[in-house]
Amino acid sequence: MIEVLPVRHSEKQLQRITDEAMIYMCACPAQVANQLLSLRELYSYQQTCINDGPLNIQVHARIAEATRKAHAVLEQCLDKILDLEGWDRTTLTMPESLRQLRDQVIDNESN
């Protein structure tokens, strides 16, 4: 039986966060979003992996359980990051203050 991984953020939303963060040179939210996508792939793989014995079933169940827990922790982390940084939660747009900070860093590096 394939179990569905509970998610707070869709793949589309995670990609939007990644794109927005990379454009404005703030890779931390993008790193968390990318790890969430990787965990989803790992979880999906464990759910569809061929089980040819009780040992393999236990191995896949253990990996899936750990993945579920890690995913939940990182989703909570991403929510907190977005709140702390003041992202628009509807459009998943980075706040203007972070864009200005990026521009200041670029200006300082070029001087």
C-alpha positions, 0 to 999 in steps of 0.5 A: 500500500502506497502512503501519501506524504503529507505536504504543506507546500506544493512542488510549484510553490517550492520551485517558486521559492527557489526561483525567487530566492536565487534571483535575489541572491538569498539561497537559504530558503531555496536550499530548504525548498530543494531539500524538501523536494529531494525528501519527496523523491526519496519518500516516493522511491521508498513507497514504490520500491520492490519488496522481496522479503520481510527485511526489505519491507522493514528497511523501506518502512524505516527510511520512509518513516525517517523521511516523513519526520525530516520532511515535516521538520523542514516544512515547519522550518521553511514556514518560519523562514518565510515568516521571519524574512517577511515573504508574501505568502500568497505570491511567494515573493521575497520582501523588498527589504531583502532585495534592497539588501542584495543591491547594497551587497552588490554595490559594496562588492563593486566599489 
